[in-house]
Amino acid sequence: MTGLGIKNIYETDAYDQKNLEQIIKQALKNEEFSIVIAKHPCMLKFVKEKKRRGVYKNKTVKIISTKCVLENFCINEFACPSYQRGKGSEVFVNEELCIGDGSCLQVCPHGAIGYEDKEDKDDNQ
């Protein structure tokens, strides 16, 4: 790209959201043209390959209701389809859509997203 005269080239992991946000802000401040390369393997493909090899561990995230203040970062900012609204303004994770890659754990500024405790879940069934 430098052969084309582009001086501002940034590269980051798309799942490192804080770093990605900082890089985008920096790129927007530049007077000149900037390129931001945000890369990460497709998690759907990654999970499918793990399942095929028999090394997949089923993880699901959940909303920790005692920490959730209903600011809806998970829905409005992250926009993962597994986050859905329930009765009223309650947010829940649709387990059928969650692939459990954990990319959303860094989304909520209140720490209201965590992994499902499989032992608790097994006790409730």
C-alpha positions, 0 to 999 in steps of 0.5 A: 500500500505504501507503493500507492502513497498510503502512509497510514496503514493500521492492522488489528484483531477485530475481536480486540474491540478496545484496540480496534476502536482506538485505531479507527479514531486515530485513522479518522484524525489523519488528514491523509487517507488511512486504511484499517485492516481488522482481521479475525478468523470466521468463528462459525468456520472455526467452531465447525472445524473444531466440531469436525475434529472432535475438540469442540467444547460447548460454551454459552454466554449468559447475562448476569442479571445482578450486573446488567443495568439495561444499557443494551450495549450487547444489542445496540453496539455489538449487535450479535443476533444471539442477544435478544430482548425478553419481557420488558427490557430484559436481555437474554442470550438465545442459546440456539444462536450463541456459538460461545466464542466469547467475543462478547465478553468485553462488550458490556462495560458493567461486566454483565456478560459471562460464561454459563456455569454448566454445573448450575445449568445441569442442576436445574434440568 
